[in-house]
Amino acid sequence: MEGEPLSVLCTPALVVDLDKVKRNAQRMIERCQKLGVQLRPHMKTHKTLECADIMTGGSRRCIVVSTLAEASFYADHGFDDILYAYSLPFDKVERCAALSERLDLFQVLLDHPDSLEQLRKRPLKDGRQWHVWLKLDCGNGRAGVLHSEPEALQMAEAIAKTEGVELTGVYAHCGNTYNCRGEEQIQAVAQETTSLTLQFMEKLKTAGITCKSSIGSTPSCSHPVKDMTQLSEVHPGNYVFYDVQQSMIGSCSLEDVAVRVLTRVIGHCPHRNQLLIDCGWCGLSLDGAGKLPTGYAVIEGHPNLKLLSMTQEHGRVEPISGPLDYSKYPLGSLLTLIPYHSCATAAMHPVYHVHSEGRLLGKWTPTRGW
Amino acid sequence: MEGEPLSVLCTPALVVDLDKVKRNAQRMIERCQKLGVQLRPHMKTHKTLECADIMTGGSRRCIVVSTLAEASFYADHGFDDILYAYSLPFDKVERCAALSERLDLFQVLLDHPDSLEQLRKRPLKDGRQWHVWLKLDCGNGRAGVLHSEPEALQMAEAIAKTEGVELTGVYAHCGNTYNCRGEEQIQAVAQETTSLTLQFMEKLKTAGITCKSSIGSTPSCSHPVKDMTQLSEVHPGNYVFYDVQQSMIGSCSLEDVAVRVLTRVIGHCPHRNQLLIDCGWCGLSLDGAGKLPTGYAVIEGHPNLKLLSMTQEHGRVEPISGPLDYSKYPLGSLLTLIPYHSCATAAMHPVYHVHSEGRLLGKWTPTRGW
């Protein structure tokens, strides 16, 4: 279908605007170069080789992943310097060891003494070291040792002094930027996460320990603060696609969003003043419920339409006000959904259709599972 | 891993209890035999060959699917008498025609004159007929012509008299049973859908038209009413797995639910009185938000635990009351989630692990896409 217009696709279909992807990726590369900080892009949003190539500028080095399936997938395709930024799962220690023994630089993350004990019990072959990042919670409230607790420094020291294990870095995810609205709020959280991380790095230095530091989230890395120049790395991910959520936070404009779900009208329901479309939660995900005046997505070019509800393969669309003019939406006509959360929407699709200015270029196939 | 306990699985993992699946399937087969009505099981919940074999008693005949990808998948593996019960998508007419020309009995569904026009414009080869079901809305409020509108009878007549097209049946989905609580309410909706469908069949008969009739939904077919004996077919699907939602509706008991998501504790957060588990929305889906006192799922054997929130690969678990006793939940320990909605949860997994009494038997691989 190369060269064909998007309208040849069977729907629902996830389409990726390659020009926007490249522009978003290039902007982040330049932003990090300007900051003088290493960009370690996160793969979790797209999980494809092609997009990873774009995000790494073709180097296939220095990435972060959220699942071990992603780590193995990228390792199998020549990627290296991979950080598996997920609190070490005990059922996957052996698979992590195999990757550590095979790659130049496979890195794991932990936030609990029991995890360190797991590594100690599984020394790597050929005198190799486990490369370990300490996960620090700087206010995000998900994984990590809370920065203010004495256990944080104790954990870092324990990692650093354990035989066969190297403290490679300190890693903080500022997912709390997702509660922000606008650049000012984003930068306040970015500043706080950076300051707390740098204060922790100072404590480490005092204890005679040096290692890398990394913070990340798409909002903070889209609007970095000056102090981030003192970090070693940043690790945003969603920025390559962006989405409606990121535009509401203020990370990007709606024009920067590189993904869409194409859907077609499959039903007219005049007795309910509704349309049916062929995109349900199997094509969009349920993420974004109650977050938008237009329902579960933005329907491009139709600001008066709302994606009210979804079942597995159906979406109910109604006007925000007034009666629907059905002649504008004949059965079979295309509508374009801008996803609320591109990570969640991409996760629902076994293949992405890539285009430039509406002409198809090919397909990207993501990896799945754990 | 055959014969191994479930604990050898890497998590998150969707596990299917084969004994429960067989029991649920057998009960529905027997229920339909007793009613004297043809069972046409829906494949949308699991989308696997193995489960389709169980649901059809090995016949590989008489199934209903929600996507054309499912139709093709089953056709490629020797299934026939397939009903693609989805308002005819105009972008897929040619693929539907190919299946109609290849299978003994491939059936499509429509609810609009423009769809009939699509079929008329694409006559099938070798004198074959399009086999068409008319979708009737008997109060569910999704797809279909509303039973009370004159257009319903007009559509049926138009289908019946169109050259190259045969009116095979009338199809109603009583998804409105999902709002029920308890057998009495379920049966009231089942009765209403059945009555309205049978009244419509009478109108058809008066107009000189005979064809099949089918209603379905897991709640209504789990508690059928006597009048359903007058239908030709029923088409439930979720009953093979069931889920927490079905147990709340009253379709089944929680013991009948055949699927679980296994997850492990990956973090302790005493400062928030929370645990982290390695199952986020990528492993469970976001379906069920706000529907359960225990959050997004039921945590088996731990009635005081609540799956409070999820991000892509993390779940936050907290007690419903009191402080967490972390010694009960060491890092690496297994928890078992009973999904709110098995269709949504199964859709997140590239593979299902099948077991009998906790011993692994093998894997089932679902088809995906459209």
Chai-1 contact restraints between the chains, C-beta under 6 A:
chainA,res_idxA,chainB,res_idxB,connection_type,confidence,min_distance_angstrom,max_distance_angstrom,comment,restraint_id
A,C10,B,D91,contact,1.0,0.0,6.0,A-B,restraint_1
A,C10,B,K92,contact,1.0,0.0,6.0,A-B,restraint_2
A,S66,B,E313,contact,1.0,0.0,6.0,A-B,restraint_3
A,S87,B,I266,contact,1.0,0.0,6.0,A-B,restraint_4
A,S87,B,G267,contact,1.0,0.0,6.0,A-B,restraint_5
A,P89,B,I266,contact,1.0,0.0,6.0,A-B,restraint_6
A,P89,B,D278,contact,1.0,0.0,6.0,A-B,restraint_7
A,F90,B,G332,contact,1.0,0.0,6.0,A-B,restraint_8
A,D91,B,C10,contact,1.0,0.0,6.0,A-B,restraint_9
A,K92,B,C10,contact,1.0,0.0,6.0,A-B,restraint_10
A,H112,B,L331,contact,1.0,0.0,6.0,A-B,restraint_11
A,D114,B,L331,contact,1.0,0.0,6.0,A-B,restraint_12
A,R142,B,H314,contact,1.0,0.0,6.0,A-B,restraint_13
A,A143,B,G267,contact,1.0,0.0,6.0,A-B,restraint_14
A,A143,B,L276,contact,1.0,0.0,6.0,A-B,restraint_15
A,L146,B,H271,contact,1.0,0.0,6.0,A-B,restraint_16
A,I266,B,S87,contact,1.0,0.0,6.0,A-B,restraint_17
A,I266,B,P89,contact,1.0,0.0,6.0,A-B,restraint_18
A,G267,B,S87,contact,1.0,0.0,6.0,A-B,restraint_19
A,G267,B,A143,contact,1.0,0.0,6.0,A-B,restraint_20
A,H271,B,L146,contact,1.0,0.0,6.0,A-B,restraint_21
A,L276,B,A143,contact,1.0,0.0,6.0,A-B,restraint_22
A,D278,B,P89,contact,1.0,0.0,6.0,A-B,restraint_23
A,C282,B,A347,contact,1.0,0.0,6.0,A-B,restraint_24
A,L286,B,L286,contact,1.0,0.0,6.0,A-B,restraint_25
A,Q312,B,C343,contact,1.0,0.0,6.0,A-B,restraint_26
A,E313,B,S66,contact,1.0,0.0,6.0,A-B,restraint_27
A,H314,B,R142,contact,1.0,0.0,6.0,A-B,restraint_28
A,L331,B,H112,contact,1.0,0.0,6.0,A-B,restraint_29
A,L331,B,D114,contact,1.0,0.0,6.0,A-B,restraint_30
A,G332,B,F90,contact,1.0,0.0,6.0,A-B,restraint_31
A,C343,B,Q312,contact,1.0,0.0,6.0,A-B,restraint_32
A,A347,B,C282,contact,1.0,0.0,6.0,A-B,restraint_33
A,P350,B,R368,contact,1.0,0.0,6.0,A-B,restraint_34
A,P350,B,G369,contact,1.0,0.0,6.0,A-B,restraint_35
A,R368,B,P350,contact,1.0,0.0,6.0,A-B,restraint_36
A,G369,B,P350,contact,1.0,0.0,6.0,A-B,restraint_37
